[in-house]
Amino acid sequence: MRILIDAMGGDHAPDAIVQGAIDAAKEFDVQIVLVGRGETILKSLGNLGLDTLPKGVEVANADDVVDMHDDPATVIRTRKESSMVVGLRMLAEGQGDAFISAGSTGALLSAATLVVKRVKGIRRAALCPEIPNENKTLLIDCGANAECTPEFLLQFAFLGTVYAKKIQGKANPTVGLLNIGTEDTKGTALQKETYGLLQRAHEMGLICFTGNVEARDVPLGAVDVVVADGFSGNILLKSIEGTAAFLGGLMKDMFKKNLLTKVAALLCKDGIAAFKKRMDYREVGGTMLLGITKPVVKAHGSSDARAIRSAVKQAMEAVRGDLTTELQASMQTLTQMMKEA
């Protein structure tokens, strides 16, 4: 298995990317290809005390870099020799099994769609992160598509369901539609029409739709897959991240209050460590870009070496799960349903 990584994308590139790639190659016995400026990557190796490429790691040179301010719609034309575009081109040509980038989300979405292509029948690719709860709830979409149609949301439900089955191992994942109330009459025209489509898909046995789900119930794991337009989904995700950071800060202040609370912190050391690990995005690695013909992982912009290592593990799981084959079969069924609707 060969995992392609954009060595120049992200806030801490290339040093953190190179370190994470080396760690992943060693731990998972996988072939890593770092795509980027060769001389810069070799310099990063030197910073790590290495004078040669470690076993399982190689470099594919790409002279340019996608800037966070670049227009996502034009990167494959204006930045065609960038590490992101070259890496995606290698993926499309079969020179790798999956691609990871911590660079611009918009650019990655646009370039992956145009270079690697969407699965036939998929109207929009979508970002699908895991919510850090016991259920590992999937949220789709969380920012790739700010404006959606009911058909887009129906397809998101299928994408999330397939991922939950193939990668998370859930036999019959439940699907909920993010809304302002659980009643089927709630929401705007978008939610109401989508509700009808999801209900029809449920009646046909294509998904397990349980109805609307409110934002407060998502962190509690009310459903396995939460379907949302990218605008609402992004607000929900950022709210959860902010709340987690706020609670973590409160906990830290509480245990530092006096000698007694510091002793209590020592007694609760394992529990605190488990809490921090669950809330740490670096343990997941990144967000899958679902709907593309080959696995593409969007790593967090501030990814460190540990996050990149986790992203490699995530990409490997997606490759082994053979998502594309399952998605193609599901889309044929969904297309037939839409024709009969």
Contacts in CASP RR format, 6 or more apart in sequence:
PFRMAT RR
TARGET T0000
AUTHOR 0000-0000-0000
METHOD contacts of the structure
MODEL  1
MRILIDAMGGDHAPDAIVQGAIDAAKEFDVQIVLVGRGETILKSLGNLGL
DTLPKGVEVANADDVVDMHDDPATVIRTRKESSMVVGLRMLAEGQGDAFI
SAGSTGALLSAATLVVKRVKGIRRAALCPEIPNENKTLLIDCGANAECTP
EFLLQFAFLGTVYAKKIQGKANPTVGLLNIGTEDTKGTALQKETYGLLQR
AHEMGLICFTGNVEARDVPLGAVDVVVADGFSGNILLKSIEGTAAFLGGL
MKDMFKKNLLTKVAALLCKDGIAAFKKRMDYREVGGTMLLGITKPVVKAH
GSSDARAIRSAVKQAMEAVRGDLTTELQASMQTLTQMMKEA
1 30 0 8 1.000
1 31 0 8 1.000
1 97 0 8 1.000
1 316 0 8 1.000
1 319 0 8 1.000
2 30 0 8 1.000
2 31 0 8 1.000
2 32 0 8 1.000
2 33 0 8 1.000
2 95 0 8 1.000
2 96 0 8 1.000
2 97 0 8 1.000
3 24 0 8 1.000
3 30 0 8 1.000
3 31 0 8 1.000
3 32 0 8 1.000
3 33 0 8 1.000
3 96 0 8 1.000
3 97 0 8 1.000
3 98 0 8 1.000
3 99 0 8 1.000
3 100 0 8 1.000
3 312 0 8 1.000
3 315 0 8 1.000
3 316 0 8 1.000
4 33 0 8 1.000
4 35 0 8 1.000
4 60 0 8 1.000
4 87 0 8 1.000
4 90 0 8 1.000
4 91 0 8 1.000
4 95 0 8 1.000
4 96 0 8 1.000
4 98 0 8 1.000
4 99 0 8 1.000
4 100 0 8 1.000
5 17 0 8 1.000
5 21 0 8 1.000
5 32 0 8 1.000
5 33 0 8 1.000
5 34 0 8 1.000
5 35 0 8 1.000
5 99 0 8 1.000
5 100 0 8 1.000
5 101 0 8 1.000
5 308 0 8 1.000
5 312 0 8 1.000
6 13 0 8 1.000
6 17 0 8 1.000
6 35 0 8 1.000
6 36 0 8 1.000
6 83 0 8 1.000
6 84 0 8 1.000
6 87 0 8 1.000
6 99 0 8 1.000
6 100 0 8 1.000
6 101 0 8 1.000
6 102 0 8 1.000
6 103 0 8 1.000
7 13 0 8 1.000
7 14 0 8 1.000
7 17 0 8 1.000
7 18 0 8 1.000
7 21 0 8 1.000
7 34 0 8 1.000
7 35 0 8 1.000
7 36 0 8 1.000
7 37 0 8 1.000
7 40 0 8 1.000
7 41 0 8 1.000
7 59 0 8 1.000
7 83 0 8 1.000
8 14 0 8 1.000
8 17 0 8 1.000
8 35 0 8 1.000
8 36 0 8 1.000
8 37 0 8 1.000
8 40 0 8 1.000
8 62 0 8 1.000
8 65 0 8 1.000
8 66 0 8 1.000
8 82 0 8 1.000
8 83 0 8 1.000
8 84 0 8 1.000
9 17 0 8 1.000
9 65 0 8 1.000
9 66 0 8 1.000
9 83 0 8 1.000
9 84 0 8 1.000
9 101 0 8 1.000
9 102 0 8 1.000
9 103 0 8 1.000
9 301 0 8 1.000
10 17 0 8 1.000
10 102 0 8 1.000
10 103 0 8 1.000
10 299 0 8 1.000
10 301 0 8 1.000
10 302 0 8 1.000
10 303 0 8 1.000
11 102 0 8 1.000
11 301 0 8 1.000
11 302 0 8 1.000
11 303 0 8 1.000
12 302 0 8 1.000
12 303 0 8 1.000
12 304 0 8 1.000
13 102 0 8 1.000
13 103 0 8 1.000
14 34 0 8 1.000
14 36 0 8 1.000
14 37 0 8 1.000
14 40 0 8 1.000
14 41 0 8 1.000
14 44 0 8 1.000
15 44 0 8 1.000
15 47 0 8 1.000
15 48 0 8 1.000
16 303 0 8 1.000
16 304 0 8 1.000
16 305 0 8 1.000
16 307 0 8 1.000
16 308 0 8 1.000
17 34 0 8 1.000
17 44 0 8 1.000
17 102 0 8 1.000
17 303 0 8 1.000
17 305 0 8 1.000
17 308 0 8 1.000
18 34 0 8 1.000
18 41 0 8 1.000
18 44 0 8 1.000
18 45 0 8 1.000
18 48 0 8 1.000
19 44 0 8 1.000
19 48 0 8 1.000
19 305 0 8 1.000
19 308 0 8 1.000
20 305 0 8 1.000
20 306 0 8 1.000
20 308 0 8 1.000
20 309 0 8 1.000
20 312 0 8 1.000
21 32 0 8 1.000
21 34 0 8 1.000
21 57 0 8 1.000
21 308 0 8 1.000
21 312 0 8 1.000
22 32 0 8 1.000
22 48 0 8 1.000
22 50 0 8 1.000
22 54 0 8 1.000
22 57 0 8 1.000
23 305 0 8 1.000
23 306 0 8 1.000
23 308 0 8 1.000
23 309 0 8 1.000
24 30 0 8 1.000
24 32 0 8 1.000
24 308 0 8 1.000
24 309 0 8 1.000
24 312 0 8 1.000
24 313 0 8 1.000
25 31 0 8 1.000
25 32 0 8 1.000
25 54 0 8 1.000
25 55 0 8 1.000
25 56 0 8 1.000
25 57 0 8 1.000
26 54 0 8 1.000
26 55 0 8 1.000
27 309 0 8 1.000
28 312 0 8 1.000
28 313 0 8 1.000
28 316 0 8 1.000
30 56 0 8 1.000
30 312 0 8 1.000
30 316 0 8 1.000
31 56 0 8 1.000
31 58 0 8 1.000
32 56 0 8 1.000
32 57 0 8 1.000
32 58 0 8 1.000
32 312 0 8 1.000
33 57 0 8 1.000
33 58 0 8 1.000
33 59 0 8 1.000
33 60 0 8 1.000
33 90 0 8 1.000
33 95 0 8 1.000
33 96 0 8 1.000
34 41 0 8 1.000
34 57 0 8 1.000
34 58 0 8 1.000
34 59 0 8 1.000
34 60 0 8 1.000
35 59 0 8 1.000
35 60 0 8 1.000
35 62 0 8 1.000
35 83 0 8 1.000
35 86 0 8 1.000
35 87 0 8 1.000
35 90 0 8 1.000
36 59 0 8 1.000
36 60 0 8 1.000
36 61 0 8 1.000
36 62 0 8 1.000
36 63 0 8 1.000
36 65 0 8 1.000
36 83 0 8 1.000
36 86 0 8 1.000
37 61 0 8 1.000
37 62 0 8 1.000
37 63 0 8 1.000
37 65 0 8 1.000
37 83 0 8 1.000
38 59 0 8 1.000
38 61 0 8 1.000
41 59 0 8 1.000
42 59 0 8 1.000
45 51 0 8 1.000
45 52 0 8 1.000
45 53 0 8 1.000
53 59 0 8 1.000
60 86 0 8 1.000
60 87 0 8 1.000
60 90 0 8 1.000
62 81 0 8 1.000
62 82 0 8 1.000
62 83 0 8 1.000
62 85 0 8 1.000
62 86 0 8 1.000
62 87 0 8 1.000
63 81 0 8 1.000
64 79 0 8 1.000
64 80 0 8 1.000
64 81 0 8 1.000
64 82 0 8 1.000
64 83 0 8 1.000
65 79 0 8 1.000
65 82 0 8 1.000
65 83 0 8 1.000
65 84 0 8 1.000
66 75 0 8 1.000
66 79 0 8 1.000
66 82 0 8 1.000
66 83 0 8 1.000
66 84 0 8 1.000
66 85 0 8 1.000
66 103 0 8 1.000
66 104 0 8 1.000
66 107 0 8 1.000
67 104 0 8 1.000
68 103 0 8 1.000
68 104 0 8 1.000
70 78 0 8 1.000
70 79 0 8 1.000
70 104 0 8 1.000
70 107 0 8 1.000
71 78 0 8 1.000
72 104 0 8 1.000
72 106 0 8 1.000
72 107 0 8 1.000
72 109 0 8 1.000
72 110 0 8 1.000
72 111 0 8 1.000
73 110 0 8 1.000
75 82 0 8 1.000
75 84 0 8 1.000
75 85 0 8 1.000
75 104 0 8 1.000
75 107 0 8 1.000
75 110 0 8 1.000
75 111 0 8 1.000
76 85 0 8 1.000
76 110 0 8 1.000
76 111 0 8 1.000
76 114 0 8 1.000
76 115 0 8 1.000
79 85 0 8 1.000
79 107 0 8 1.000
84 101 0 8 1.000
84 103 0 8 1.000
84 104 0 8 1.000
84 107 0 8 1.000
84 108 0 8 1.000
84 111 0 8 1.000
85 111 0 8 1.000
85 115 0 8 1.000
87 99 0 8 1.000
88 99 0 8 1.000
88 111 0 8 1.000
88 112 0 8 1.000
88 115 0 8 1.000
88 116 0 8 1.000
88 296 0 8 1.000
89 115 0 8 1.000
90 96 0 8 1.000
90 99 0 8 1.000
91 97 0 8 1.000
91 98 0 8 1.000
91 99 0 8 1.000
91 115 0 8 1.000
91 116 0 8 1.000
91 294 0 8 1.000
91 296 0 8 1.000
92 115 0 8 1.000
92 116 0 8 1.000
92 117 0 8 1.000
92 294 0 8 1.000
97 294 0 8 1.000
97 295 0 8 1.000
97 315 0 8 1.000
97 319 0 8 1.000
98 294 0 8 1.000
98 295 0 8 1.000
98 296 0 8 1.000
98 297 0 8 1.000
98 315 0 8 1.000
98 316 0 8 1.000
98 318 0 8 1.000
98 319 0 8 1.000
99 112 0 8 1.000
99 116 0 8 1.000
99 294 0 8 1.000
99 295 0 8 1.000
99 296 0 8 1.000
99 297 0 8 1.000
99 315 0 8 1.000
100 296 0 8 1.000
100 297 0 8 1.000
100 299 0 8 1.000
100 308 0 8 1.000
100 311 0 8 1.000
100 312 0 8 1.000
100 315 0 8 1.000
101 108 0 8 1.000
101 296 0 8 1.000
101 297 0 8 1.000
101 298 0 8 1.000
101 299 0 8 1.000
102 298 0 8 1.000
102 299 0 8 1.000
102 300 0 8 1.000
102 301 0 8 1.000
102 302 0 8 1.000
102 303 0 8 1.000
102 307 0 8 1.000
102 308 0 8 1.000
103 298 0 8 1.000
103 299 0 8 1.000
103 301 0 8 1.000
105 127 0 8 1.000
105 143 0 8 1.000
105 144 0 8 1.000
105 298 0 8 1.000
106 144 0 8 1.000
108 289 0 8 1.000
108 296 0 8 1.000
108 298 0 8 1.000
109 125 0 8 1.000
109 127 0 8 1.000
109 144 0 8 1.000
109 289 0 8 1.000
112 125 0 8 1.000
112 289 0 8 1.000
112 292 0 8 1.000
112 296 0 8 1.000
113 125 0 8 1.000
113 292 0 8 1.000
116 292 0 8 1.000
116 293 0 8 1.000
116 294 0 8 1.000
116 296 0 8 1.000
117 292 0 8 1.000
117 293 0 8 1.000
118 124 0 8 1.000
118 125 0 8 1.000
118 291 0 8 1.000
118 292 0 8 1.000
118 293 0 8 1.000
119 291 0 8 1.000
119 292 0 8 1.000
119 293 0 8 1.000
119 324 0 8 1.000
119 327 0 8 1.000
119 328 0 8 1.000
119 331 0 8 1.000
120 328 0 8 1.000
120 331 0 8 1.000
121 331 0 8 1.000
121 335 0 8 1.000
122 155 0 8 1.000
122 159 0 8 1.000
122 291 0 8 1.000
122 327 0 8 1.000
122 331 0 8 1.000
123 149 0 8 1.000
123 151 0 8 1.000
123 152 0 8 1.000
123 155 0 8 1.000
124 141 0 8 1.000
124 144 0 8 1.000
124 145 0 8 1.000
124 148 0 8 1.000
124 152 0 8 1.000
124 155 0 8 1.000
125 144 0 8 1.000
125 289 0 8 1.000
125 290 0 8 1.000
125 291 0 8 1.000
125 292 0 8 1.000
126 140 0 8 1.000
126 141 0 8 1.000
126 144 0 8 1.000
126 145 0 8 1.000
126 156 0 8 1.000
126 159 0 8 1.000
126 230 0 8 1.000
126 289 0 8 1.000
126 290 0 8 1.000
126 291 0 8 1.000
127 140 0 8 1.000
127 141 0 8 1.000
127 142 0 8 1.000
127 143 0 8 1.000
127 144 0 8 1.000
127 287 0 8 1.000
127 288 0 8 1.000
127 289 0 8 1.000
127 290 0 8 1.000
127 298 0 8 1.000
128 138 0 8 1.000
128 139 0 8 1.000
128 140 0 8 1.000
128 141 0 8 1.000
128 142 0 8 1.000
128 159 0 8 1.000
128 160 0 8 1.000
128 163 0 8 1.000
128 287 0 8 1.000
128 288 0 8 1.000
128 289 0 8 1.000
128 290 0 8 1.000
129 138 0 8 1.000
129 139 0 8 1.000
129 142 0 8 1.000
129 237 0 8 1.000
129 284 0 8 1.000
129 286 0 8 1.000
129 287 0 8 1.000
130 136 0 8 1.000
130 137 0 8 1.000
130 138 0 8 1.000
130 139 0 8 1.000
130 284 0 8 1.000
131 137 0 8 1.000
131 138 0 8 1.000
131 139 0 8 1.000
131 218 0 8 1.000
131 219 0 8 1.000
131 221 0 8 1.000
131 226 0 8 1.000
131 237 0 8 1.000
131 240 0 8 1.000
132 240 0 8 1.000
132 244 0 8 1.000
132 278 0 8 1.000
132 279 0 8 1.000
132 284 0 8 1.000
133 219 0 8 1.000
133 220 0 8 1.000
133 221 0 8 1.000
134 221 0 8 1.000
135 221 0 8 1.000
135 223 0 8 1.000
135 224 0 8 1.000
136 168 0 8 1.000
137 218 0 8 1.000
137 221 0 8 1.000
137 222 0 8 1.000
137 223 0 8 1.000
137 224 0 8 1.000
137 225 0 8 1.000
137 226 0 8 1.000
138 160 0 8 1.000
138 163 0 8 1.000
138 164 0 8 1.000
138 168 0 8 1.000
138 224 0 8 1.000
138 225 0 8 1.000
138 226 0 8 1.000
139 218 0 8 1.000
139 226 0 8 1.000
139 228 0 8 1.000
139 233 0 8 1.000
139 236 0 8 1.000
139 237 0 8 1.000
140 156 0 8 1.000
140 157 0 8 1.000
140 159 0 8 1.000
140 160 0 8 1.000
140 225 0 8 1.000
140 226 0 8 1.000
140 227 0 8 1.000
140 228 0 8 1.000
140 290 0 8 1.000
141 148 0 8 1.000
141 156 0 8 1.000
141 228 0 8 1.000
141 229 0 8 1.000
141 230 0 8 1.000
141 233 0 8 1.000
142 228 0 8 1.000
142 230 0 8 1.000
142 233 0 8 1.000
142 234 0 8 1.000
142 236 0 8 1.000
142 237 0 8 1.000
142 287 0 8 1.000
143 230 0 8 1.000
143 231 0 8 1.000
143 233 0 8 1.000
143 234 0 8 1.000
144 230 0 8 1.000
144 289 0 8 1.000
145 152 0 8 1.000
145 229 0 8 1.000
145 230 0 8 1.000
146 229 0 8 1.000
146 230 0 8 1.000
146 231 0 8 1.000
146 234 0 8 1.000
147 229 0 8 1.000
147 231 0 8 1.000
148 156 0 8 1.000
148 190 0 8 1.000
148 229 0 8 1.000
148 230 0 8 1.000
149 190 0 8 1.000
150 190 0 8 1.000
150 193 0 8 1.000
150 194 0 8 1.000
150 197 0 8 1.000
151 197 0 8 1.000
151 338 0 8 1.000
152 229 0 8 1.000
153 177 0 8 1.000
153 190 0 8 1.000
153 194 0 8 1.000
153 197 0 8 1.000
153 198 0 8 1.000
153 227 0 8 1.000
153 228 0 8 1.000
153 229 0 8 1.000
154 194 0 8 1.000
154 197 0 8 1.000
154 198 0 8 1.000
154 201 0 8 1.000
154 334 0 8 1.000
154 338 0 8 1.000
155 331 0 8 1.000
155 334 0 8 1.000
156 227 0 8 1.000
156 228 0 8 1.000
157 175 0 8 1.000
157 176 0 8 1.000
157 198 0 8 1.000
157 201 0 8 1.000
157 207 0 8 1.000
157 209 0 8 1.000
157 225 0 8 1.000
157 227 0 8 1.000
158 201 0 8 1.000
158 206 0 8 1.000
158 207 0 8 1.000
158 327 0 8 1.000
158 330 0 8 1.000
158 331 0 8 1.000
158 334 0 8 1.000
159 290 0 8 1.000
159 291 0 8 1.000
159 327 0 8 1.000
160 173 0 8 1.000
160 175 0 8 1.000
160 225 0 8 1.000
160 290 0 8 1.000
161 173 0 8 1.000
161 175 0 8 1.000
161 207 0 8 1.000
161 208 0 8 1.000
161 225 0 8 1.000
161 330 0 8 1.000
162 323 0 8 1.000
162 326 0 8 1.000
162 327 0 8 1.000
162 330 0 8 1.000
163 288 0 8 1.000
163 290 0 8 1.000
163 323 0 8 1.000
164 170 0 8 1.000
164 173 0 8 1.000
164 224 0 8 1.000
164 225 0 8 1.000
165 171 0 8 1.000
165 173 0 8 1.000
165 326 0 8 1.000
166 321 0 8 1.000
166 322 0 8 1.000
166 323 0 8 1.000
166 326 0 8 1.000
167 317 0 8 1.000
167 318 0 8 1.000
167 321 0 8 1.000
167 323 0 8 1.000
168 224 0 8 1.000
170 224 0 8 1.000
172 208 0 8 1.000
173 208 0 8 1.000
173 224 0 8 1.000
173 225 0 8 1.000
174 208 0 8 1.000
174 209 0 8 1.000
174 210 0 8 1.000
174 223 0 8 1.000
174 224 0 8 1.000
174 225 0 8 1.000
175 198 0 8 1.000
175 202 0 8 1.000
175 207 0 8 1.000
175 208 0 8 1.000
175 209 0 8 1.000
175 210 0 8 1.000
175 211 0 8 1.000
175 223 0 8 1.000
175 224 0 8 1.000
175 225 0 8 1.000
175 227 0 8 1.000
176 198 0 8 1.000
176 209 0 8 1.000
176 210 0 8 1.000
176 211 0 8 1.000
176 212 0 8 1.000
176 213 0 8 1.000
176 222 0 8 1.000
176 223 0 8 1.000
176 225 0 8 1.000
176 226 0 8 1.000
176 227 0 8 1.000
177 191 0 8 1.000
177 194 0 8 1.000
177 195 0 8 1.000
177 198 0 8 1.000
177 209 0 8 1.000
177 211 0 8 1.000
177 212 0 8 1.000
177 213 0 8 1.000
177 226 0 8 1.000
177 227 0 8 1.000
177 228 0 8 1.000
178 212 0 8 1.000
178 213 0 8 1.000
178 214 0 8 1.000
178 215 0 8 1.000
178 218 0 8 1.000
178 226 0 8 1.000
178 227 0 8 1.000
178 228 0 8 1.000
178 232 0 8 1.000
178 233 0 8 1.000
178 236 0 8 1.000
179 186 0 8 1.000
179 187 0 8 1.000
179 191 0 8 1.000
179 212 0 8 1.000
179 213 0 8 1.000
179 214 0 8 1.000
180 186 0 8 1.000
180 187 0 8 1.000
180 214 0 8 1.000
181 187 0 8 1.000
181 212 0 8 1.000
181 214 0 8 1.000
182 211 0 8 1.000
182 212 0 8 1.000
182 213 0 8 1.000
182 214 0 8 1.000
183 212 0 8 1.000
184 192 0 8 1.000
184 195 0 8 1.000
184 199 0 8 1.000
184 211 0 8 1.000
184 212 0 8 1.000
185 192 0 8 1.000
186 192 0 8 1.000
186 212 0 8 1.000
190 229 0 8 1.000
191 212 0 8 1.000
194 227 0 8 1.000
195 211 0 8 1.000
195 212 0 8 1.000
197 341 0 8 1.000
198 207 0 8 1.000
198 209 0 8 1.000
198 211 0 8 1.000
198 227 0 8 1.000
199 209 0 8 1.000
199 211 0 8 1.000
200 337 0 8 1.000
200 341 0 8 1.000
201 207 0 8 1.000
201 209 0 8 1.000
201 334 0 8 1.000
201 337 0 8 1.000
202 208 0 8 1.000
202 209 0 8 1.000
204 337 0 8 1.000
206 330 0 8 1.000
206 333 0 8 1.000
206 334 0 8 1.000
206 337 0 8 1.000
210 223 0 8 1.000
213 222 0 8 1.000
213 223 0 8 1.000
213 226 0 8 1.000
215 236 0 8 1.000
215 239 0 8 1.000
218 226 0 8 1.000
218 236 0 8 1.000
218 240 0 8 1.000
219 240 0 8 1.000
219 243 0 8 1.000
226 233 0 8 1.000
226 236 0 8 1.000
228 236 0 8 1.000
241 281 0 8 1.000
244 279 0 8 1.000
248 275 0 8 1.000
248 279 0 8 1.000
251 272 0 8 1.000
251 275 0 8 1.000
254 261 0 8 1.000
255 261 0 8 1.000
255 262 0 8 1.000
255 264 0 8 1.000
255 265 0 8 1.000
255 268 0 8 1.000
255 272 0 8 1.000
256 262 0 8 1.000
256 265 0 8 1.000
265 272 0 8 1.000
277 283 0 8 1.000
281 300 0 8 1.000
281 307 0 8 1.000
282 300 0 8 1.000
282 303 0 8 1.000
282 304 0 8 1.000
282 306 0 8 1.000
282 307 0 8 1.000
282 310 0 8 1.000
283 310 0 8 1.000
284 310 0 8 1.000
284 314 0 8 1.000
285 297 0 8 1.000
285 299 0 8 1.000
285 300 0 8 1.000
285 303 0 8 1.000
285 307 0 8 1.000
285 308 0 8 1.000
285 310 0 8 1.000
285 311 0 8 1.000
285 313 0 8 1.000
285 314 0 8 1.000
286 297 0 8 1.000
286 298 0 8 1.000
286 299 0 8 1.000
286 300 0 8 1.000
286 303 0 8 1.000
286 307 0 8 1.000
286 310 0 8 1.000
286 311 0 8 1.000
286 314 0 8 1.000
287 297 0 8 1.000
287 298 0 8 1.000
288 295 0 8 1.000
288 296 0 8 1.000
288 297 0 8 1.000
288 298 0 8 1.000
288 314 0 8 1.000
288 318 0 8 1.000
289 296 0 8 1.000
289 297 0 8 1.000
289 298 0 8 1.000
290 323 0 8 1.000
290 327 0 8 1.000
291 327 0 8 1.000
293 324 0 8 1.000
294 324 0 8 1.000
295 315 0 8 1.000
295 318 0 8 1.000
295 319 0 8 1.000
295 323 0 8 1.000
297 311 0 8 1.000
297 314 0 8 1.000
297 315 0 8 1.000
297 318 0 8 1.000
299 307 0 8 1.000
299 308 0 8 1.000
299 311 0 8 1.000
300 307 0 8 1.000
303 311 0 8 1.000
END
